[in-house]
């Protein structure tokens, strides 16, 4: 015991022993502090000693028991009306429902996301989702969790061009259909109307004409996109006119009204009177072939070039609108050139869009359309952004929610022309829901939504680990900021179940890697 402690103890003892009214003079500052220390009492001690009732009351007669406790009423008001209470100490809560994404990092309340429900309740104005984060922090895991949950709500999950094959295990687990496209695997005819063919057989009059025009417009847009890849320029108006008329001739000549790309090329080569008249060459076949020579050479490359055997024959697989989930797996083409992958993605998008049109005609369900690695295809040719947007322009009145996944806004800057870059930024800006993972500070300035300083600091803190010690969890793994409009973002932590960890794992190639011989 210190000297001050002994003196303080002695002073306190002397004070207790002294008769009433005797003046005791403190010898030190410590003695004075002890004498003037107020007695500390708990005003709620009696209440704290009482037993705490359960949430619904005591299970006894006349004890206030209730079988249900309703939620409190929610009131809203402006800062003028609520002066003195604003700014609030705590948030009012998200109160959003849908697929369980995770828990709010601040309030720990559960956060759900459902594009269709959010649209109906007025939270958003369209069903586009933009998901952006660094590689490896969980972009695809977020999309898979959302797709799995929406399947449980009765939606259909559709992945039109799975470049890495990372959705295959999940689609099969959901009882869906995986169509593997490539040499030695299934082939798809991009001009195949798909589920719309069955609708054509059951409709008549104006409805049938409208379906045929919709199919023709999509077929024409696809071939123009493929020609753009080969020509490295936009087709001229004359070339576009002749190709669209060749599609009509090939469709009429086909037994099942489902032409193939070689049949369209054959119609152009035959130079029938309809095409000569459309070319306005006064029946001069030489002038006609001068106009169409580059287009024919491009068709030769599509049929006999690097894409040979992929999209030049009839479909060997069929899309099933009743399937809970469907993916077109083009992972066998991942090692091919970007031109081949871009053509495969365009064909897959066009083929899958037939399912959307069938859904709009009353056949099918709401669809979650996931576009991953799309910018790899769009950067191969100027004008492809417009073509792809025309093929996949899937908005709310068609019952489709589109999910765009990307690593960085720099992916958009890699597009070949300023016009393409502006259109791509427009696609991002039009999405009503933005989901961000860990991003560097330099990336935050290029986002298409506004962030508060607190939100920006939070995203930056998720981008990388602060230690070199191995085995540490990445600070941004499973963390997302959900933004909708100008509202404050919802910071969410998503925890995966053991089964999800297995199905959503995109690093499986390293799980079975052989051990290094180096000690």
C-alpha positions in Angstrom: 0.0 0.0 0.0 1.3 3.5 -0.9 1.9 6.3 1.5 -1.2 8.1 0.3 -3.2 5.0 0.7 -2.2 4.5 4.3 -2.9 8.2 5.1 -6.2 8.0 3.4 -7.2 4.9 5.3 -6.1 6.4 8.6 -8.0 9.7 7.9 -11.2 7.8 7.1 -10.8 5.7 10.3 -10.2 8.8 12.4 -13.3 10.4 10.9 -15.4 7.4 11.9 -14.0 7.3 15.4 -14.3 11.0 16.2 -17.3 12.2 18.2 -20.1 14.0 16.4 -19.3 17.6 15.7 -15.6 17.2 15.9 -13.8 18.8 13.0 -11.4 16.5 11.2 -9.0 18.3 8.9 -7.8 16.3 5.9 -4.1 15.8 5.9 -3.7 15.4 2.1 -5.6 15.9 -1.1 -6.5 12.2 -1.2 -8.0 12.5 2.2 -10.2 15.4 1.0 -11.3 13.4 -2.0 -12.5 10.5 0.1 -14.5 12.7 2.4 -16.3 14.6 -0.4 -17.0 11.5 -2.6 -20.7 11.4 -3.2 -22.5 8.2 -2.5 -23.3 6.3 -5.7 -26.8 4.7 -5.8 -28.7 3.0 -8.6 -32.1 4.7 -8.9 -33.4 1.7 -11.0 -32.1 -0.9 -8.6 -35.6 -2.0 -7.5 -36.7 -2.3 -11.1 -33.6 -4.2 -12.1 -34.3 -6.7 -9.4 -37.7 -7.6 -10.8 -38.0 -10.6 -13.2 -38.0 -9.7 -16.9 -41.2 -10.8 -18.7 -40.9 -12.7 -22.0 -41.6 -10.8 -25.3 -45.3 -11.8 -25.4 -46.0 -11.5 -21.6 -46.3 -14.0 -18.8 -48.0 -17.3 -19.6 -50.5 -17.0 -16.8 -54.1 -15.8 -16.4 -54.5 -12.1 -16.3 -50.8 -11.5 -17.0 -51.0 -9.7 -20.3 -50.2 -12.6 -22.4 -50.6 -12.0 -26.2 -50.3 -14.5 -29.0 -48.9 -11.9 -31.4 -47.0 -8.7 -30.9 -47.5 -6.3 -33.9 -44.9 -4.0 -35.3 -45.0 -0.4 -34.2 -46.5 2.3 -36.5 -44.0 4.0 -38.8 -44.3 7.8 -39.1 -42.5 10.1 -41.5 -42.0 13.8 -41.6 -39.8 16.5 -42.9 -36.9 18.0 -41.0 -39.0 21.1 -40.4 -41.8 19.1 -38.8 -39.4 17.1 -36.8 -37.1 19.9 -35.7 -35.2 19.0 -32.6 -35.3 15.3 -33.4 -33.2 15.5 -36.6 -30.5 14.3 -37.2 -31.5 11.0 -35.8 -29.2 9.0 -33.6 -30.1 5.7 -35.4 -31.4 4.9 -38.8 -35.1 4.2 -39.5 -34.4 0.7 -40.9 -34.4 -0.6 -44.4 -37.7 -2.4 -44.3 -36.9 -4.1 -47.6 -38.0 -7.6 -48.3 -37.0 -10.2 -50.9 -34.2 -12.7 -51.3 -32.1 -12.7 -48.0 -28.8 -11.1 -48.9 -27.4 -10.6 -45.5 -27.4 -8.4 -42.4 -26.9 -4.6 -42.2 -23.4 -3.9 -40.9 -24.7 -1.1 -38.6 -28.2 -2.1 -37.4 -27.8 -5.9 -38.0 -31.3 -6.2 -39.4 -31.8 -8.6 -42.3 -31.7 -7.1 -45.8 -33.6 -8.6 -48.7 -33.6 -7.8 -52.4 -36.3 -8.5 -54.9 -36.3 -6.4 -58.1 -39.9 -7.2 -58.9 -41.2 -6.4 -55.5 -39.1 -3.2 -55.2 -40.6 -2.1 -58.6 -44.2 -2.7 -57.4 -43.7 -0.9 -54.1 -42.1 2.1 -55.7 -38.6 1.7 -54.4 -37.1 1.6 -57.9 -38.4 2.6 -61.4 -36.7 -0.3 -63.4 -35.3 -3.7 -62.7 -31.7 -3.3 -63.9 -28.9 -4.2 -61.5 -25.3 -3.1 -61.8 -22.8 -5.1 -59.8 -19.2 -3.9 -59.6 -16.3 -4.9 -57.4 -12.7 -6.1 -57.5 -12.1 -9.7 -58.6 -12.5 -12.3 -55.9 -14.7 -10.4 -53.4 -18.0 -12.0 -54.4 -19.7 -10.5 -57.4 -20.8 -13.8 -58.9 -21.7 -15.1 -55.4 -24.0 -12.2 -55.0 -25.6 -12.9 -58.4 -25.9 -16.6 -57.6 -27.5 -15.9 -54.2 -30.0 -13.6 -55.9 -30.7 -16.0 -58.7 -31.2 -19.0 -56.3 -33.6 -17.0 -54.1 -35.6 -15.7 -57.0 -36.0 -19.3 -58.3 -37.6 -20.1 -55.0 -40.0 -17.1 -55.6 -41.0 -18.7 -58.9 -38.6 -16.8 -61.3 -36.3 -18.4 -63.8 -32.6 -17.9 -63.7 -31.0 -17.5 -67.2 -27.3 -17.1 -68.0 -27.1 -16.6 -71.8 -23.3 -16.8 -72.1 -21.4 -18.4 -69.3 -17.8 -17.8 -70.4 -16.1 -19.5 -67.5 -18.7 -22.2 -66.8 -19.0 -21.1 -63.2 -22.8 -21.2 -63.1 -23.0 -24.8 -64.4 -23.0 -26.5 -60.9 -25.6 -24.2 -59.5 -27.9 -24.5 -62.5 -27.8 -28.3 -62.3 -28.3 -28.2 -58.5 -31.5 -26.2 -59.1 -32.7 -28.8 -61.5 -32.2 -26.6 -64.5 -30.8 -27.1 -68.0 -27.2 -26.6 -69.0 -26.5 -26.4 -72.7 -22.8 -26.7 -73.4 -21.9 -25.0 -76.7 -18.7 -25.8 -78.6 -17.0 -28.2 -80.9 -17.9 -31.7 -79.9 -20.8 -30.4 -77.8 -24.2 -28.9 -78.6 -24.8 -26.5 -81.5 -27.3 -23.7 -81.5 -28.7 -22.0 -84.5 -28.8 -18.3 -83.6 -31.6 -17.8 -86.2 -33.7 -20.4 -84.5 -36.9 -18.7 -83.1 -36.8 -21.1 -80.2 -40.0 -21.1 -78.1 -41.5 -18.6 -80.4 -41.8 -21.3 -83.1 -44.5 -23.1 -81.1 -46.4 -19.8 -80.6 -46.3 -19.2 -84.3 -48.2 -22.5 -84.9 -50.9 -21.5 -82.4 -51.5 -17.9 -83.4 -53.1 -16.2 -86.5 -53.8 -12.8 -87.9 -52.1 -9.7 -86.5 -50.6 -11.6 -83.6 -48.9 -14.0 -85.8 -47.6 -11.2 -88.0 -46.3 -9.3 -85.0 -44.4 -12.5 -83.8 -42.8 -13.0 -87.2 -41.7 -9.4 -87.4 -40.2 -9.6 -83.9 -38.3 -12.8 -84.9 -37.1 -11.2 -88.1 -35.9 -8.0 -86.4 -33.8 -10.1 -83.9 -32.4 -12.2 -86.7 -31.4 -9.1 -88.7 -29.8 -7.5 -85.7 -27.7 -10.6 -84.9 -26.4 -11.0 -88.5 -25.5 -7.3 -88.6 -23.6 -7.7 -85.4 -21.7 -10.7 -86.8 -20.9 -8.9 -90.0 -19.6 -6.0 -87.9 -17.1 -8.3 -86.3 -15.9 -9.6 -89.7 -16.0 -6.3 -91.7 -14.6 -4.2 -88.8 -17.2 -1.6 -89.9 -20.9 -1.0 -89.9 -22.7 -2.6 -92.8 -23.9 -0.1 -95.4 -27.7 0.5 -95.8 -27.6 -1.5 -99.0 -25.9 -4.5 -97.4 -28.3 -4.4 -94.5 -31.3 -4.3 -96.8 -30.0 -7.3 -98.9 -29.2 -9.4 -95.8 -32.7 -8.8 -94.3 -34.3 -9.8 -97.6 -32.1 -12.9 -97.8 -33.3 -13.9 -94.4 -36.9 -13.7 -95.7 -36.0 -15.9 -98.7 -34.2 -18.5 -96.5 -37.1 -18.6 -94.0 -39.6 -19.2 -96.8 -37.4 -22.0 -98.3 -36.8 -23.7 -95.0 -39.1 -26.7 -94.2 -39.6 -25.6 -90.6 -39.2 -21.8 -91.3 -36.0 -21.9 -89.3 -33.1 -20.8 -91.6 -29.4 -21.2 -90.8 -26.6 -18.9 -91.6 -25.3 -21.0 -94.6 -28.8 -20.9 -96.0 -28.9 -17.1 -95.8 -25.5 -17.0 -97.5 -26.8 -19.3 -100.3 -29.8 -17.0 -100.9 -27.4 -14.1 -101.3 -25.2 -16.1 -103.7 -28.1 -17.2 -105.9 -28.9 -13.5 -106.6 -32.6 -14.0 -107.3 -34.7 -11.3 -108.9 -36.0 -10.1 -105.5 -32.4 -9.2 -104.4 -31.5 -7.7 -107.7 -34.5 -5.4 -107.5 -33.7 -4.5 -103.9 -30.1 -3.7 -104.9 -31.3 -1.4 -107.8 -28.7 -2.6 -110.2 -31.0 -3.0 -113.3 -30.5 -6.7 -113.2 -26.8 -6.3 -113.5 -25.4 -9.3 -111.6 -21.9 -8.0 -111.8 -22.8 -4.8 -110.0 -24.8 -6.8 -107.5 -21.8 -8.9 -106.6 -19.7 -5.8 -106.3 -22.1 -4.5 -103.7 -22.3 -7.8 -101.8 -18.8 -9.2 -102.2 -17.5 -8.2 -98.8 -20.7 -9.5 -97.1 -20.3 -12.8 -98.8 -16.7 -13.0 -97.7 -17.8 -12.3 -94.1 -20.4 -15.1 -94.3 -17.6 -17.4 -95.6 -15.6 -16.6 -92.5 -18.6 -17.3 -90.2 -19.3 -20.6 -91.9 -15.9 -21.9 -92.8 -13.6 -19.8 -90.6 -12.8 -19.8 -86.9 -16.5 -20.3 -86.0 -16.9 -23.3 -88.2 -19.1 -26.0 -86.5 -20.5 -23.7 -83.8 -23.3 -21.6 -85.3 -23.7 -22.9 -88.9 -26.1 -25.7 -88.4 -29.5 -26.5 -86.8 -29.8 -26.5 -83.0 -29.1 -29.8 -81.3 -30.6 -28.6 -78.0 -33.8 -26.8 -77.1 -34.6 -24.2 -74.5 -37.2 -25.3 -72.0 -39.3 -22.3 -70.8 -40.6 -24.5 -67.9 -37.0 -25.1 -66.6 -36.3 -23.3 -63.3 -32.8 -22.3 -64.6 -30.9 -22.4 -67.9 -27.4 -21.5 -68.9 -25.5 -21.6 -72.2 -22.0 -22.7 -71.2 -19.4 -21.5 -73.8 -16.4 -22.1 -71.5 -14.8 -24.4 -74.1 -14.3 -21.3 -76.2 -12.6 -19.3 -73.4 -9.2 -19.9 -74.9 -10.3 -18.7 -78.4 -9.8 -15.2 -79.6 -12.0 -12.4 -78.4 -13.6 -12.3 -81.8 -14.7 -15.9 -81.5 -16.0 -15.4 -78.0 -17.8 -12.2 -79.0 -19.5 -14.0 -81.9 -20.5 -16.8 -79.5 -21.9 -14.4 -76.9 -23.9 -12.5 -79.6 -25.4 -15.8 -80.9 -26.1 -17.0 -77.3 -27.8 -13.7 -76.4 -30.0 -13.8 -79.6 -30.9 -17.4 -79.0 -31.8 -16.7 -75.4 -33.8 -13.6 -76.2 -36.4 -15.8 -77.9 -37.3 -17.1 -74.5 -37.9 -13.6 -73.4 -40.2 -12.9 -76.3 -42.1 -16.1 -75.6 -42.5 -14.9 -72.0 -43.8 -11.6 -73.2 -46.4 -13.4 -75.3 -47.7 -15.1 -72.2 -45.6 -18.2 -72.1 -43.2 -18.5 -69.2 -42.2 -16.7 -66.0 -40.3 -13.7 -64.8 -36.6 -14.0 -65.6 -33.4 -13.0 -64.0 -30.9 -12.4 -66.9 -27.3 -12.4 -65.8 -24.6 -10.9 -68.1 -21.1 -11.6 -66.9 -18.0 -10.7 -68.8 -20.1 -8.9 -71.4 -17.5 -6.2 -72.0 -15.1 -8.8 -73.4 -17.3 -9.2 -76.4 -18.3 -5.6 -76.8 -14.8 -4.3 -77.0 -14.0 -6.3 -80.2 -15.8 -4.0 -82.6 -17.2 -0.5 -82.8 -21.0 -0.5 -82.7 -21.4 -3.8 -80.8 -22.8 -2.0 -77.8 -25.8 -0.8 -79.8 -26.3 -4.2 -81.4 -26.1 -6.1 -78.1 -28.4 -3.6 -76.4 -30.9 -4.1 -79.2 -30.7 -7.8 -78.8 -30.9 -7.8 -75.0 -33.1 -4.7 -74.3 -35.0 -6.4 -71.5 -36.9 -4.0 -69.3 -39.6 -4.1 -66.8 -42.6 -4.5 -69.1 -41.2 -7.8 -70.3 -40.9 -9.1 -66.8 -37.1 -9.4 -66.9 -34.5 -8.2 -64.4 -31.0 -7.8 -66.0 -27.8 -8.1 -63.9 -24.6 -6.6 -65.3 -21.4 -7.7 -63.6 -18.1 -5.9 -64.1 -14.8 -5.3 -62.3 -14.2 -1.7 -63.1 -15.5 1.2 -65.1 -12.2 0.9 -67.0 -13.8 -2.0 -68.7 -16.1 0.4 -70.4 -13.2 2.8 -71.3 -11.7 -0.1 -73.3 -14.5 0.0 -75.8 -13.3 1.0 -79.2 -15.2 4.4 -79.7 -16.4 7.2 -77.6 -19.9 6.6 -78.8 -19.7 3.0 -77.5 -18.3 4.2 -74.2 -21.1 6.7 -73.8 -23.8 4.1 -74.5 -22.2 1.7 -72.1 -22.1 4.4 -69.4 -25.8 5.0 -70.2 -26.6 1.3 -69.6 -24.9 1.6 -66.2 -26.6 4.8 -65.3 -30.1 3.5 -66.2 -29.8 0.6 -63.7 -32.0 1.4 -60.7 -30.1 -0.8 -58.3 -26.3 -0.5 -57.9 -24.3 -3.0 -55.8 -20.7 -2.3 -55.0 -18.0 -4.3 -53.4 -14.5 -3.3 -52.4 -13.1 -0.6 -54.9 -10.0 1.5 -54.9 -10.4 5.2 -54.2 -9.5 6.1 -57.8 -12.4 4.0 -59.1 -15.0 5.7 -56.9 -14.8 9.0 -58.9 -16.0 7.3 -62.1 -19.1 5.6 -60.6 -22.5 6.6 -62.1 -24.1 7.1 -58.6 -23.3 9.6 -55.9 -21.7 8.3 -52.7 -21.4 10.0 -49.3 -17.9 10.4 -47.9 -18.7 7.7 -45.4 -19.8 5.3 -48.1 -16.7 6.1 -50.2 -14.4 5.5 -47.2 -16.2 2.2 -46.5 -15.8 0.9 -50.0 -12.1 1.8 -50.1 -11.5 0.0 -46.8 -12.9 -3.2 -48.3 -10.5 -3.3 -51.3 -7.5 -5.1 -49.8 -6.1 -6.7 -46.7 -3.8 -4.7 -44.5 -1.4 -7.5 -43.6 0.9 -10.0 -45.3 0.0 -12.7 -42.9 -1.5 -15.6 -45.0 -4.8 -17.2 -44.1 -6.5 -13.9 -43.3 -10.0 -13.3 -44.7 -10.1 -10.6 -47.4 -11.7 -7.5 -45.7 -14.1 -7.1 -48.6 -15.2 -10.7 -49.1 -19.0 -10.9 -48.8 -19.5 -7.1 -48.1 -21.7 -5.1 -50.4 -23.2 -1.6 -50.5 -26.6 -1.6 -52.1 -27.7 1.7 -53.6 -31.1 2.7 -55.1 -31.6 6.2 -56.2 -30.3 9.0 -53.9 -31.1 7.0 -50.7 -28.4 6.2 -48.2 -26.8 2.9 -49.2 -27.3 -0.4 -47.3 -24.0 -1.9 -46.2 -24.6 -5.7 -46.1 -22.5 -8.7 -45.0 -23.5 -11.9 -46.8 -22.6 -15.2 -45.1 -22.7 -18.3 -47.2 -23.9 -21.7 -46.1 -21.5 -24.7 -46.5 -23.5 -25.8 -49.6 -23.3 -22.4 -51.1 -19.6 -22.2 -50.4 -19.3 -25.3 -52.6 -21.6 -24.2 -55.4 -20.4 -20.6 -55.5 -16.6 -21.3 -55.4 -14.9 -19.7 -58.4 -11.4 -20.7 -57.1 -11.9 -24.5 -57.4 -9.1 -24.8 -59.8 -6.7 -24.1 -56.9 -8.4 -26.5 -54.5 -7.0 -29.6 -56.2 -3.8 -28.1 -57.5 -0.7 -30.4 -57.0 1.7 -29.5 -54.2 4.8 -27.6 -55.3 8.0 -29.6 -55.2 9.8 -26.5 -53.7 10.0 -26.7 -49.9 
